Amino acid sequence: MPSSAGTHGPGQEKAPAALRAAGLVDRLEAAGIPVTDHGDLPVEPFRADRERRNRQNVDRVAAVVRSVSVALRPLLDAPALPVLIGGDCTITLGAMAALVDKWPDAGLLYFDGDLDLSTPDSTVSGVLDTMVLAHLLGEGTPELEAPVLAVDRIEAFGHDPRELGPASRERLARHGLRTTACTEVTEANARELAARAWTRLGSGQVLLHFDVDVVDSVDFPLANFPHFNECLPERVAMDCLAEFCSSPGLAALVVTEVNPDRDPDGVLVDRLVGHLVNALT
Ligand SMILES: [Mn+2]
């Protein structure tokens, strides 16, 4: 889903083409995983929106959410793992809508450097990809038609607590959202904490949301929104990703916030493809 409509600048709309050019499909097949490439949905580039300051481009993001949901829904009936390449984090709202339509009790593992608990009322920027979990907890803007999940259907993993503002802290406490902060995770306990978080979602189907900004930007500066000296070291994050991808009930994987403009020589996109292939095999 080549969209940057839900974020604060251009670049993420180039990610699907960049990962394809770096051999994502060929390298999965070379690793023994047959792949069907369903191609790209229409490009939705970033634009600032003067009309809706507290929910930027909400009409275009709503269209993206709908088209992701419509495209993913039939793939959930096939005996294959759907992998969605974003695009900004709002595409996860569409993916979750498709899952909940098929499995009302579906869960979400939100592997992200942020909790994305801003709302149109508390935001300054109006950027919708900072509001994804708030939408899924019923505090978003109705135009997006996001499903509302019971809080026990969500596990957040890897966020940096230093990024949380007062409104998000209040929302986190009030909902009782289960989180594993990056500050709890070490190289030694990463797999164990990842497995524990996954297990808490129960035995049903789970969407894995993987925002590359869960990796410390000093290690891996590919994310659209940087987290320098925050979140997880690259190796630790990839251990967690591998643990999640090998867990029972994985129904679909969403990869978000890859900005190829951060990677002019393609080294980081190439490394990300390697990490994804490792995790999926
Ligand atoms: Mn994030």
Residues whose N, C-alpha, C, O or C-beta is under 5 A from the ligand:
A	BS01	MN	D112 G113 D114 D211 D213
